[in-house]
């Protein structure tokens, strides 16, 4: 067992289980440069702000979600979702491949569509079996504001039996010009291998 950013990560032989221990504090990331091989990015001059990343995560329409199958093969799928209260929320059937994958291994990556204004998030995903009413209402409202014109406006109670997922960020890489402003945001104490 290990404590990760307000969550207890319990490892049993069949799956990881994430149990909330306390409400997460507002995120205040450690900001640094990503680690690059020698000669890759010589002398970046600028830094991105966390507010820039939050704006991109909030405004994005499509997100690429990468989870890992039990046999180690990656699975990538485009998802609609919302950034709310320092977490990414998305929904879907518990029978989907990505839902099955995060039951076995909650670690995933989330990428936005742009290869120019890049945001790559690594985090822990959890299925919210019956989300708190306040959470369900806020997520449904955010989805409706973003996707109603595209035909999707969920009701908060539709997730009472499951189907809503939360991703808690651990690390984010972002840049608008790779050689000038690559920035790493870390939400844990050990930023190695990022």
Steps between C-alpha positions, in 0.01 A plus 500: 500500500613856435355846550491709182374862515214434741424152368583159636619277216437139600675239287342159503575211262213586266470877488587837650236665715509872571328613818462873577659582834437878505383771260781596264649845557510747213788398280824692532744325270876503520620656174820389325640398164437152363808279496640479146788305348810710433463708185120474494396841631805715564387817674129561534424859599133512599267326743134418465266576787269253669211734410585451129478122546171525692356719224600242236362208705175686561445616141594178316220313326676168438751327725712196414495254789770233519460210741678166514351154456582228755751349254686834472370609159388865482145600417431852369157650444362851443265610779284798582551628851522796736772654716345595832646566845852384408385169351398366161161326482372282218221248471428173327383148560691295760515230231723704266863404454635814670274445803619140530861614462487756782346238729822302456737796484382854582801673341420673171602782267276767359596707195331790331466508121753771419858416416586871519343608832572175681361373830583145612357396836595189695278402788300247696149414386220377717146389430251700706239233579247752631651848492408753765192693390692830488767342278245341267311829462817701433629245245161477325480879478854524359424226243177671398669839458767343282317231302124580490533651151651165394207306644630399844357642825523240778286498813681475836314183604605307190826410676334367817581146383850583379640617170669821620879510532737746662866549410720656766811655341849405617713658225434724202731588212409800288653723232400744230845498339694184585845657484400812698249425776469130592369500856438219748240527777530242779236429763699246698829502681698273263524656149758253364469348152265769375 
